[in-house]
Amino acid sequence: MSMEQAWQVEVSRWPIRFSPIERAFEAAFVHQETARFRIVARRNRMLAAWAAGLLGRDDIDVYASEVIAADFTHKGHDDVLRKLMRDFSAAGIAIDEETVQLKMSAFLQAADQQVERN
């Protein structure tokens, strides 16, 4: 048994009890993170649809999956930006990063508003 496994066994013997306030903070955190995930995923879908139109791709759902998967490569949104810039470059589309970042920002705001309404 490794030290990590031994620690996990030892810690699991002690039940963790949260106060009502701690449970409320935990619930709020889970809600916020879930909403943030939904907003970013929606932003990536809108961004992929926009980019697919410029790239002349008809398989928007497939491309959206690729863009969403790119977002899990590294922390932050730079991985999505890099993927789009590579795709635009490979397709011979001259577009600058600032334009793509502005679209990312606009789609993030739109996604936030859509998630808030639901």
Sine and cosine of phi, psi and omega as CSV:
sin_phi,cos_phi,sin_psi,cos_psi,sin_omega,cos_omega
0.00,0.00,0.77,-0.64,0.02,-1.00
-0.97,0.25,0.23,-0.97,0.03,-1.00
-0.88,0.48,-0.63,0.78,0.00,-1.00
-0.89,0.46,-0.70,0.72,0.02,-1.00
-0.90,0.43,-0.66,0.75,0.03,-1.00
-0.88,0.47,-0.66,0.75,0.01,-1.00
-0.89,0.45,-0.68,0.73,-0.01,-1.00
-0.90,0.45,-0.63,0.77,0.04,-1.00
-0.90,0.43,-0.71,0.70,-0.03,-1.00
-0.89,0.45,-0.70,0.71,-0.01,-1.00
-0.92,0.39,-0.58,0.81,-0.05,-1.00
-0.92,0.39,-0.28,0.96,0.03,-1.00
-0.96,0.28,-0.40,0.92,-0.03,-1.00
-0.99,-0.16,0.93,-0.36,0.01,-1.00
-0.93,0.38,0.69,-0.72,0.02,-1.00
-1.00,-0.02,0.82,-0.57,0.01,-1.00
-0.88,-0.48,0.83,-0.56,0.02,-1.00
-0.99,-0.16,0.56,-0.83,0.10,-0.99
-0.96,0.27,0.24,-0.97,0.04,-1.00
-0.84,0.54,-0.59,0.81,0.01,-1.00
-0.92,0.39,-0.68,0.74,0.02,-1.00
-0.90,0.43,-0.63,0.78,0.05,-1.00
-0.90,0.44,-0.62,0.78,0.02,-1.00
-0.91,0.42,-0.68,0.73,0.04,-1.00
-0.90,0.44,-0.65,0.76,0.02,-1.00
-0.89,0.45,-0.70,0.72,0.02,-1.00
-0.89,0.45,-0.65,0.76,0.03,-1.00
-0.90,0.43,-0.66,0.76,0.01,-1.00
-0.89,0.46,-0.72,0.69,0.02,-1.00
-0.87,0.50,-0.68,0.73,0.02,-1.00
-0.88,0.47,-0.72,0.70,-0.01,-1.00
-0.89,0.45,-0.69,0.73,-0.01,-1.00
-0.93,0.38,-0.61,0.79,0.05,-1.00
-0.90,0.44,-0.70,0.71,0.03,-1.00
-0.89,0.45,-0.68,0.73,0.01,-1.00
-0.88,0.48,-0.69,0.73,0.02,-1.00
-0.88,0.48,-0.71,0.70,0.00,-1.00
-0.89,0.46,-0.65,0.76,0.00,-1.00
-0.90,0.43,-0.73,0.68,-0.02,-1.00
-0.91,0.41,-0.65,0.76,0.03,-1.00
-0.89,0.45,-0.66,0.75,0.03,-1.00
-0.91,0.40,-0.66,0.75,0.06,-1.00
-0.86,0.51,-0.70,0.72,-0.01,-1.00
-0.91,0.42,-0.58,0.81,0.05,-1.00
-0.91,0.41,-0.70,0.71,0.02,-1.00
-0.90,0.43,-0.66,0.75,0.02,-1.00
-0.89,0.46,-0.67,0.74,0.01,-1.00
-0.90,0.43,-0.64,0.77,0.02,-1.00
-0.90,0.44,-0.67,0.74,0.03,-1.00
-0.89,0.45,-0.75,0.66,-0.03,-1.00
-0.91,0.42,-0.65,0.76,0.01,-1.00
-0.87,0.49,-0.60,0.80,0.06,-1.00
-0.89,0.46,-0.67,0.74,0.03,-1.00
-0.93,0.36,-0.57,0.82,-0.03,-1.00
-0.99,0.14,-0.17,0.99,-0.02,-1.00
0.97,0.26,0.44,0.90,0.00,-1.00
-1.00,-0.02,0.72,-0.69,0.04,-1.00
-1.00,-0.04,-0.31,0.95,-0.06,-1.00
-1.00,0.00,0.92,0.39,-0.10,-1.00
-0.88,0.48,-0.65,0.76,-0.01,-1.00
-0.90,0.44,-0.66,0.75,0.02,-1.00
-0.91,0.41,-0.71,0.71,-0.01,-1.00
-0.92,0.40,-0.61,0.79,0.05,-1.00
-0.88,0.48,-0.64,0.77,0.05,-1.00
-0.89,0.45,-0.62,0.79,0.03,-1.00
-0.91,0.41,-0.67,0.74,-0.01,-1.00
-0.92,0.39,-0.68,0.73,0.02,-1.00
-0.89,0.45,-0.67,0.75,0.03,-1.00
-0.90,0.45,-0.58,0.81,0.02,-1.00
-0.90,0.44,-0.49,0.87,-0.02,-1.00
-0.93,0.36,-0.32,0.95,0.00,-1.00
-1.00,-0.03,-0.01,1.00,-0.04,-1.00
-0.92,0.39,-0.76,0.65,-0.01,-1.00
-0.67,-0.74,0.28,-0.96,0.06,-1.00
-0.93,0.36,0.62,-0.78,-0.01,-1.00
0.99,-0.10,-0.11,-0.99,-0.10,-0.99
-0.95,-0.32,0.06,1.00,-0.01,-1.00
-0.90,0.43,-0.52,0.86,0.00,-1.00
-0.91,0.41,-0.59,0.81,0.06,-1.00
-0.93,0.37,-0.70,0.71,0.02,-1.00
-0.87,0.50,-0.72,0.70,0.01,-1.00
-0.88,0.47,-0.66,0.75,0.01,-1.00
-0.88,0.47,-0.73,0.68,0.00,-1.00
-0.89,0.45,-0.68,0.74,-0.01,-1.00
-0.90,0.44,-0.62,0.78,0.06,-1.00
-0.90,0.44,-0.69,0.72,-0.02,-1.00
-0.91,0.42,-0.68,0.74,0.04,-1.00
-0.90,0.44,-0.68,0.73,0.00,-1.00
-0.89,0.46,-0.70,0.72,0.00,-1.00
-0.89,0.45,-0.51,0.86,0.00,-1.00
-1.00,0.04,-0.03,1.00,0.00,-1.00
0.97,0.24,0.40,0.92,0.00,-1.00
-1.00,-0.10,0.86,-0.50,0.00,-1.00
-1.00,0.06,0.96,-0.29,0.02,-1.00
-0.58,-0.82,0.66,-0.75,-0.05,-1.00
-1.00,-0.02,0.35,-0.94,-0.04,-1.00
-0.87,0.48,-0.57,0.82,-0.03,-1.00
-0.88,0.48,-0.65,0.76,0.02,-1.00
-0.89,0.45,-0.70,0.72,0.00,-1.00
-0.92,0.40,-0.66,0.75,0.03,-1.00
-0.90,0.44,-0.62,0.79,0.06,-1.00
-0.90,0.44,-0.65,0.76,0.05,-1.00
-0.90,0.43,-0.67,0.74,0.03,-1.00
-0.86,0.51,-0.69,0.73,-0.01,-1.00
-0.91,0.41,-0.70,0.72,0.00,-1.00
-0.90,0.44,-0.68,0.73,0.02,-1.00
-0.93,0.37,-0.54,0.84,0.05,-1.00
-0.91,0.42,-0.68,0.74,0.05,-1.00
-0.90,0.44,-0.68,0.73,0.01,-1.00
-0.90,0.43,-0.67,0.74,0.01,-1.00
-0.90,0.43,-0.65,0.76,0.03,-1.00
-0.87,0.49,-0.70,0.72,0.02,-1.00
-0.91,0.42,-0.64,0.77,0.01,-1.00
-0.91,0.40,-0.66,0.75,0.00,-1.00
-0.93,0.36,-0.60,0.80,0.03,-1.00
-0.88,0.47,-0.60,0.80,-0.02,-1.00
-0.95,0.31,-0.42,0.91,-0.05,-1.00
-1.00,0.06,0.00,0.00,0.00,0.00
